[in-house]
Amino acid sequence: MSFRSRRSLLAAHIVALCFVPGLSFAQDRFDQPSEEWQFRTSLYGFFPDVGGHARIPSGGELPLEMDAGDLISHTDFAGMASFETRKGRWGGYADAVYMDLGQHVFGTRAILAGRQPLPPGTYADASLDIEALALTLAGTYRFYESPNTTIDALFGGRFLDATVQLDWDFNSDVAGTLRTGTNKQSKASWDGIVGLKGRTYFGERKQWFVPWYADVGTGATDLTWNASAGIGYAAHWGDVFLTYRRLDYDFGQDRHLDDIHFQGPTLGVAFSW
């Protein structure tokens, strides 16, 4: 055997050894039947468009709009994580999303999407800040379990604490500052929720999976719902997943904050033990 052949064979062995750990794992251990305590935690990035409506003192509506590109470039702080535990068919689920976003414009001739341009010689400085915490807590019951699919029912509550603040200054080249103002709307609420979540595995070693989640609820709000679905891969060290998610709140037209939603892709990793 030539030196080149031996070197190629050695390289092939090294590549194979690198993949051996992955071959020894398939379906996430959290989704395998067990009467022992099992745990799974997920850390993920959520890159949503933010939209909604806030009611201003004059009686009109202020559209809230921030796309994913603006969100990424104007995020002051963000953190997202979920945690699950299970023993037998019963378990618990928690998910937390926190975002502190700030968008600022200076010397603009048009303030707020859809509004008419300001008069000649007049410009505005404005800032839009959105701070939101969505916390979901629920108990779970695994009512369906097969070699490829698991489905859990969940029942619990979701807490939302959202604050939207708009600050503006109208200025003139001749007269200087003409008018300043602030509009701040806050909403904190608990809602009861029910829902389903699950995974379906496929592939030769069940290394690929489709994660999905859906819940709906009401209480302090007229309606809230949360849904996501996507694709994932179970590696030897944990899971990688990509999903699309929407979290929606409808507070009612008689509230200061009419509605708000977050929708976009999530990318994360999960670890089970």
C-alpha positions in Angstrom: 0.0 0.0 0.0 1.4 3.4 -1.0 1.9 6.3 1.4 -0.9 8.2 -0.3 -3.3 5.2 0.1 -2.3 4.8 3.8 -2.8 8.5 4.3 -6.3 8.4 2.6 -7.3 5.4 4.7 -6.2 7.1 7.9 -8.1 10.2 7.0 -11.2 8.1 6.4 -10.8 6.5 9.8 -10.5 9.9 11.5 -13.7 11.1 9.7 -15.5 7.9 10.7 -14.5 8.3 14.3 -15.7 11.9 14.4 -19.2 10.6 13.4 -19.3 7.6 15.7 -20.6 9.6 18.7 -23.4 10.9 16.5 -24.3 7.4 15.3 -24.8 6.2 18.9 -27.6 8.6 19.5 -30.8 9.2 17.6 -34.1 10.2 19.2 -33.8 12.7 22.0 -33.7 10.8 25.3 -36.3 13.2 26.7 -38.8 11.7 24.3 -38.0 8.1 25.1 -40.3 6.2 27.5 -39.1 6.4 31.1 -40.3 6.4 34.7 -37.3 8.4 35.8 -37.1 12.2 36.0 -36.0 13.6 32.7 -35.1 17.2 31.8 -34.6 19.3 28.7 -33.6 22.9 28.4 -33.5 25.0 25.2 -31.7 28.2 24.5 -32.7 30.0 21.3 -32.7 33.3 19.4 -36.1 34.7 18.3 -35.9 37.2 15.4 -39.4 38.5 15.0 -41.2 41.3 13.3 -43.1 43.3 16.0 -46.5 44.8 15.2 -49.6 46.1 16.9 -51.6 49.2 17.8 -51.5 51.6 20.8 -54.3 54.1 21.5 -53.1 57.7 21.9 -54.8 60.3 24.1 -56.4 62.0 21.1 -58.4 58.9 20.4 -56.4 57.8 17.3 -54.3 54.7 16.9 -50.5 54.6 16.8 -49.2 51.7 14.6 -46.4 49.8 16.2 -44.1 48.3 13.5 -40.5 47.0 13.7 -39.2 44.4 11.3 -36.7 41.7 12.1 -33.8 43.7 10.6 -34.6 46.8 12.8 -35.1 44.5 15.8 -31.6 42.9 15.4 -29.9 46.3 14.9 -31.8 48.1 17.7 -32.0 45.4 20.4 -30.7 46.6 23.7 -31.1 43.2 25.4 -32.8 39.9 24.6 -33.0 36.5 26.3 -35.0 33.4 25.4 -35.1 30.0 27.0 -37.4 27.1 27.8 -37.3 24.3 30.3 -39.1 21.0 30.5 -39.3 18.2 33.0 -41.1 14.8 32.9 -41.5 11.7 35.0 -43.7 9.0 33.3 -46.5 10.8 31.5 -46.7 13.9 33.8 -44.4 16.9 33.5 -43.9 20.6 33.5 -43.1 23.3 30.9 -41.7 26.8 31.2 -40.8 29.3 28.4 -39.5 32.9 28.8 -39.0 35.5 26.1 -37.6 39.0 27.1 -36.9 41.8 24.6 -35.8 45.4 25.2 -35.9 47.2 21.8 -35.1 50.7 20.9 -35.5 52.5 17.6 -34.4 56.1 17.2 -34.6 58.6 14.3 -33.1 62.1 14.1 -34.0 65.0 11.8 -36.7 63.1 10.0 -39.3 64.9 7.8 -42.0 62.2 8.5 -42.7 60.6 11.8 -44.6 57.3 12.1 -45.4 55.1 9.2 -48.2 56.3 7.0 -48.2 59.9 8.2 -47.9 63.0 6.0 -44.5 64.7 5.7 -44.0 67.6 8.1 -44.2 71.2 6.9 -41.1 72.7 5.1 -38.4 73.8 7.5 -39.8 71.4 10.2 -38.2 68.2 11.3 -38.6 65.7 14.2 -36.4 63.6 16.5 -38.2 60.5 17.8 -37.6 57.3 19.7 -39.7 54.1 20.0 -39.0 51.7 22.8 -40.6 48.4 23.3 -39.9 46.3 26.4 -41.7 42.9 26.7 -41.6 39.8 28.9 -43.7 36.8 28.0 -43.6 34.0 30.5 -45.5 30.7 30.0 -45.9 28.2 32.8 -47.8 24.9 32.3 -48.2 21.4 33.4 -48.0 18.6 30.8 -49.5 15.2 30.2 -48.1 12.8 27.5 -51.3 11.3 26.1 -49.8 9.9 22.9 -46.5 8.1 22.6 -45.2 5.9 19.7 -41.7 5.0 18.4 -41.8 8.1 16.1 -44.2 10.6 17.7 -44.9 12.1 21.1 -47.8 14.5 21.9 -48.3 16.3 25.2 -51.3 18.2 26.3 -50.5 21.3 28.4 -52.6 23.5 30.7 -51.4 26.6 32.6 -51.0 30.3 32.2 -49.0 33.0 30.4 -47.9 36.4 31.8 -47.2 39.3 29.6 -45.6 42.6 30.7 -45.3 45.0 27.8 -44.4 48.7 27.7 -44.4 50.8 24.6 -43.0 54.4 24.8 -42.8 57.0 22.0 -40.9 60.2 22.6 -40.8 63.0 20.0 -39.5 66.6 19.5 -40.7 68.8 16.6 -38.1 71.4 15.6 -37.9 74.3 13.2 -34.9 75.8 11.4 -36.2 79.2 12.4 -38.0 78.9 15.7 -36.1 75.9 17.3 -38.1 73.4 19.3 -41.8 73.7 18.6 -43.3 70.8 20.6 -42.2 67.8 22.6 -44.2 64.9 23.8 -44.2 61.4 25.3 -46.8 58.6 24.9 -46.2 55.6 27.1 -48.6 52.6 27.2 -48.1 49.6 29.5 -49.9 46.3 29.9 -49.4 43.5 32.4 -51.7 40.5 32.3 -52.2 36.8 33.2 -54.2 34.5 30.9 -55.1 30.9 31.2 -54.0 28.7 28.3 -54.5 25.2 27.0 -52.5 23.6 24.1 -50.6 20.8 22.5 -46.9 20.2 21.7 -45.0 17.4 20.2 -42.3 15.9 18.0 -42.3 13.5 15.1 -38.9 11.8 14.3 -37.8 10.5 10.9 -34.7 9.3 9.2 -32.7 6.1 9.4 -31.7 6.7 13.0 -34.6 9.1 13.8 -32.0 11.9 13.9 -34.4 14.4 12.2 -37.5 15.7 13.8 -40.4 18.1 13.4 -41.1 20.1 16.6 -44.4 21.8 16.9 -46.3 23.8 19.5 -49.7 25.5 19.8 -51.7 27.1 22.6 -54.6 29.5 23.0 -56.0 31.3 26.0 -57.9 34.2 27.5 -58.3 36.0 30.8 -57.1 39.5 31.2 -56.9 39.8 27.4 -59.6 39.0 24.9 -57.4 36.4 23.2 -53.8 35.2 23.2 -52.3 32.4 21.1 -48.8 31.1 20.4 -47.8 28.6 17.7 -44.6 27.3 16.2 -43.3 24.6 13.9 -40.1 23.7 12.1 -37.3 21.2 11.7 -34.6 19.8 14.0 -31.6 17.5 14.1 -30.7 15.3 17.1 -26.9 15.1 17.5 -24.9 13.2 20.1 -24.4 16.3 22.2 -28.0 17.7 21.9 -30.5 19.1 19.4 -30.4 21.9 16.9 -33.7 23.3 15.7 -35.1 26.0 13.4 -38.8 27.0 13.7 -41.2 29.8 12.8 -43.1 31.3 15.7 -45.9 33.7 16.3 -47.0 35.1 19.7 -50.2 37.2 19.5 -52.2 39.3 22.0 -55.5 41.0 21.4 -56.3 43.2 24.4 -59.5 44.7 23.0 -60.3 48.1 21.4 -61.1 49.7 24.7 -57.6 49.3 26.0 -54.6 51.7 25.8 -52.6 48.9 24.0 -55.0 47.3 21.5 -52.9 44.5 20.3 -49.3 43.3 19.9 -47.6 40.4 18.1 -44.2 38.9 17.6 -43.6 36.6 14.6 -40.5 35.3 13.0 -37.9 32.5 12.9 -36.2 31.0 16.0 -32.8 29.2 16.0 -31.6 27.3 19.0 -30.1 24.3 20.7 -31.5 21.9 23.3 -29.9 19.6 25.9 -31.4 16.6 27.7 -30.4 14.7 30.7 
